[in-house]
């Protein structure tokens, strides 16, 4: 059964700030996560959450797989130099997302 892909609002804003070409490449790769949320080459980050990192040229996508709900949650999109700043903030955003999801 395929996964659904969701973006945190901040990740959507980060994606929108990139060039159209970069957006197309990133969306194409993120959409492929629906069928295989843990493809070869993906690395797990050292963080309290089980964040995964997807490389797309000079860009990185940090995401989380919620297997229970069959959701791939994209939490951050950006250039490789800045993508790892503020992982603690991402943990809080994911917790907020989970809380909002259980309420609805």
DARAKA-V680818 format. One record per residue. N is the residue number from 1. RES is the residue in one small letter. PHI is phi as a letter, one per 30 degrees, with the letter a starting at -180 (NA if undefined). OMEGA is omega in radians with two decimals (NA if undefined). NEAR is the number of other C-alpha atoms within 10 Angstrom. Layout:
N:RES:PHI:OMEGA:NEAR
N:RES:PHI:OMEGA:NEAR
This chain:
1:x:NA:-3.08:6
2:x:d:3.08:11
3:x:d:2.96:20
4:x:c:3.13:17
5:x:c:3.07:18
6:x:b:3.11:16
7:x:c:2.90:16
8:x:d:-3.13:17
9:x:e:-3.14:14
10:x:d:3.10:15
11:x:d:3.07:20
12:x:d:3.14:15
13:x:d:3.11:13
14:x:d:3.11:16
15:x:d:-3.13:21
16:x:d:-3.13:13
17:x:d:-3.13:13
18:x:c:3.11:16
19:x:d:-3.12:9
20:x:d:3.14:11
21:x:d:3.11:8
22:x:d:3.12:18
23:x:e:-3.13:15
24:x:d:-3.13:13
25:x:d:-3.10:13
26:x:d:-3.14:23
27:x:d:3.13:12
28:x:d:-3.14:11
29:x:d:3.14:14
30:x:d:3.11:20
31:x:d:3.13:15
32:x:d:3.11:14
33:x:d:3.11:20
34:x:e:-3.10:17
35:x:c:-3.13:12
36:x:b:-3.06:12
37:x:d:3.12:24
38:x:b:-3.10:17
39:x:d:3.09:11
40:x:e:3.11:8
41:x:j:3.11:9
42:x:d:3.14:14
43:x:c:3.06:14
44:x:d:3.12:16
45:x:d:3.07:15
46:x:d:-3.14:10
47:x:a:3.11:12
48:x:d:3.07:9
49:x:c:3.13:17
50:x:c:-3.14:13
51:x:d:3.06:21
52:x:c:-3.14:20
53:x:c:3.10:21
54:x:c:3.12:22
55:x:c:3.07:16
56:x:b:-3.06:16
57:x:i:3.12:11
58:x:d:-3.11:10
59:x:c:3.10:18
60:x:b:3.05:20
61:x:b:3.05:24
62:x:c:-3.09:24
63:x:b:-3.08:29
64:x:b:3.10:20
65:x:c:3.07:20
66:x:c:-3.05:15
67:x:d:-3.14:10
68:x:d:-3.08:6
69:x:c:-3.09:9
70:x:h:-3.12:15
71:x:b:2.93:18
72:x:c:-3.10:23
73:x:c:3.09:22
74:x:d:-3.05:24
75:x:c:3.13:24
76:x:a:3.12:23
77:x:b:3.10:27
78:x:l:3.11:21
79:x:d:-3.03:16
80:x:d:-3.11:14
81:x:d:-3.02:10
82:x:c:-2.96:11
83:x:d:-3.03:16
84:x:d:3.10:15
85:x:d:3.01:9
86:x:i:3.12:9
87:x:d:3.11:19
88:x:d:3.10:12
89:x:d:-3.14:9
90:x:d:3.11:20
91:x:d:3.12:17
92:x:d:3.14:12
93:x:d:3.12:16
94:x:d:3.10:18
95:x:d:3.10:12
96:x:d:3.12:11
97:x:d:3.13:14
98:x:d:3.12:12
99:x:d:-3.14:11
100:x:d:-3.14:10
101:x:d:-3.13:9
102:x:d:3.10:7
103:x:d:-3.07:6
104:x:c:NA:5
